[in-house]
Amino acid sequence: MKSLNLSPGVKYIILSTIFFALMNIGVKYIKHIPAHEIVFFRALVSLVVGYALIRRRGLNPWGNNKPLLIYRGIAGTIALIMYFYTLQQMPLASAVTIQYLSPIFTILIAGIMLKERARPIQWLMFLVSFAGVVMVKGFDTRISMLELSLGITAAVFSGLAYNFIRKLKDHDHPLVVVFYFPLVTVPVIGLYTATHWVPPAADDWLILIMIGLATTVAQIYMTKAYQAEKAANISNFNYLGTIYALAFGFFLFDELIGALSLAGIGLIIFGVVMCTRCGSKTA
């Protein structure tokens, strides 16, 4: 059988989704460790790796547009804490898919921050995705309204963070923008973590390090993918994450998703994909 002839960009994005899936598994596996503590250790690893990469490139780690960099860091921190919490409390596939609402919120927030108006068809796809959210919640009694609300809020703050990143594109190097996330997260979350400490077991330490490394590698491959290929050609591969989550949720965590909840997950992905594709046609 001939090997698949995949472009470098597609190979990078597939590798990125695999490492993000490993991150999700790690967070789910150590659900006895609070989400804020996992975010702290994840950021600590990213801080060390990010600083080394910046020094290697001879960049100024403090950046140029510090207010926007800090806002991006705060938005990303809030989003990640809420997302990690939902990973721990909700079925894996549901938590991952609800986070995929972030591209829609990115478009909606861009209308305010960047004066980029959404097309009517994009609003329709937005409603389709939220119909999927309602189905996922309505047919899965394991998901509480609090968990669903936190998952949606995490997607909102992710969308906000992406818009700050877009506003920074003419001011700071991408490595500096990435570096500011842990630079903000470590001191902000570190103080709270120190006063609400849950001692990790020996195995937990290995998983915490794995989460930080997997996330860093995933971000590097994702960056390389979007540099090597048009976004329209690779963005849909991100939704491999839902397939991974369904498989890992079933085999590792005994999570079975009902047919109607699966249909809701499908609606969410369909709405997001169509919304972003309609937007890219006008770009």
N, C-alpha and C positions, 0 to 999 in steps of 0.2 A: 504493500500500500504506500502510495506516495505521501510524503509529509505535506502538511498544509502550508501553502505559500502565503504566509502572513507578513504584512508590512511591519517594519520596526515599531511604528506607533501603536499598532494593534497588539504586538507582543508586549510592549511596555505596559499598556493599559490592562492587559490580562494579568500580568505579574502584579500590578498594583492592586487589582481586585482580590487576588489571592492573599496578599499580605494584609490588606484591610480585613479580610475574612478571619485571618489568624488573630488579629487584634480583637475582633468581636468575640471570638471563642474565648480568648484569655479573659476578657472583661466578664463574660457570662460565667466562666468557670470559677472565678473567685468572687462570687456575689456576696460573700460574707465580709469582704473588704469594702468600705463605703466608696461610692463613686468619686467623691472629691479626692480621696486618698489615691485612687488609681490615676486620676487626672494629674495629680501632683507628680507622681513618679514618672508618668508618661512624659510630662513636660520637662522634668529634670533630665531625662535621657536626651530629649530633643534639644534642650538648651546646650548640652555639652557637644553633641554632634553638630548642631547648627553653628555654634561659635567656631568650631574647628574648620568647617567649610568656609565660613566668612573670612577667617584669618588666612586661609589658604589662597583665597581669591584677592586678598589685599583690600577688602571693602571696609567701610566704616560701619561697625555694628550698631551704632546709635541712630543711623538713618538721617533723613532730611526733614520729612514731614512728621515730626514726633506726635502731634495730637492725633492724626489719622492712624498712625501706627499703634498708638495706645488704644484707640477706639476699636481697631480691628482685633487687638489682643483680648480686650474685655469681652467683645461679642463672641469671639471664638471660644473663650473660656466658659462662658455661660452655656453656650450650645453644647460643648463637649460634656460638661457635668450632667446636663439633663439627658443627653443621648446615652451616656454610660449608665445612668440610672435606669432608663427604659430597657437597655440591653439586659440588665440584671433582673428586672421585674417582669418584663413581657416576654411572650414567645419570641425567639430570635428573629424569625422571618418578619413578624409584624413590626418589631422595633426598627429593623433595618429598612423596611419598605417605607414606613412613615417618615423616616429621615430623608428619603428620596423626594419628599415634597419641597426640599430646600431650593431646587432650581425654579420652581414656581414662585416662591416667595422672593427669590432673587430678582425675578422679572417685575413683580409687583412693587418691591421696594425701589427698584431702579426708576420706576415712574416718578417717585418722589425725590430721590437723591440725585439722579442723573437726567431727569426729565425725558426718560425714554418710555413712551406710552405703549401699553400693551394693546394688541389687536383684539377685536371682539371674539375671534375664534380662540384666542388664548384664554380669555375669561371663561369661555365655554369649557375648555379643557381643564381649567382650574376647578370648575364645578364637578366635572367628571371625576377628577382625582379625589375630591372631598366626598363624593358619593361612595367611592371605594373605601375611604376612611370610616365612614358611617357603617358600611357593611362589615368591615373588619372588627369594629368595636361591637356592633350589634349582634354578631353571630359568634363572638368569642367571649365567653363570660370570664375568662382569665384576665381580661384587660379592664382595669378600672378607669373611671373618668379622669382621675388624677394622673394616672400613667399616660393616658391618651393626650391629655392637655400638655403634659411635660414633653411628650414626643413632638407634638406640633410646635410648641414653643421653641424646642431645640432646632427644628427646621427653620423657624422664623429667624432666630439669631444666626444660624448658618448663612441664610440669605443676606442678612445684614452684613456679616463679616465678608462675604464675597463681594458686596458692593463697595466696602471700604478698600478691598484689594484692588478693585477696578479703578477707584479714584487715586490709588497710589502708583499706578503703572507708570506715570510720567515723573514720579518723584524719587522712588526708591527701587533698588535691585530686588528681584524676587526672593533671593536668599535672606535679605534683611527683613522683608515682609514676613517670611516664614519664621525667622528668628524671634521676632517680636511677640509671637504667640506665647512661647514658653517664657520669654523674658517678663511678660506681664503675669502669666499664670503662676509661676513659681513663688514670687513674693506674696501675691494676693491669696492663693490657696494654701501656701505653706504655713501661714500663721494659723489659719483655721484647722489645718491638718494636725499641727503640733498640739493644739488644745483639744482635739477630738480623735486622738490617735488610737487605732486598732492594730495591735502588733501582728504583722504578717508571720505565718509559719515559714519554715525553710523552703517548702515547695512554692509558697506564694511569692517569695522573692524572685525566684526564677521566672515565674509567669509575669510579674511586674516588669522585669527587665525585658522579657520577650515582647510585651505589649509596646514598650517604648521603642525597641528596635524595629519591630514589625511596622509600626506606624511611620517611623522615619523612612524606612526602605520603600513603603507604599507611596509616600509623598514624593520621594525622589523619582520613582518610576512614573508616577502620574504626571509630574512636571516634564519629564523627558518625553512622555507620550504626546502631550499637548504642544510640545516644541517640534516634534517630528511629524505631526499629522494634523489635518484640519479637525476642529472639534466635532463637526458633523459626522466625520467618518469613525470616530472612536467613542463618542459620549455614550452611545447605547450599550457599549460593553460594560459600563459601570453596573448595569442591572444584572450582571452575572452574580452580583453580591446577594441578590434575593434567592437565586438558585442554591448558592452555597449555604445560605442561612437556613433554607428549608431542609437541605440534606443534613447539615451538621446539627440542626435543632432536633431532627428526628433520631439520628444515630447516636449523638452524644448526650442529649438532654431529654430524650423521650417525649419530644414535643410533636404532636400531630395537629396539623391545621385542617379544619373542616373545608368541605367543598365551597360553601358560600363565602367563607373568609378568604379562601384562595381566589375566588372570583373578585372579591374586593381588592386584594393585592394586585390582581391583573388590571383592574380599573385604575388604580393609583399609578402604576407604571405606564399604562397606555396614555393617561391624561398628561403625565409629566413629559413623556417622549414627544407627543404631538404638540404640546405647548412650546417646548424648546425648539422643535423643528420649525414650527410656524414663525417663531421669533427669528431663527437663523436665516430664513428666506428674505427677511426685510433688512438684514444687517448689511 
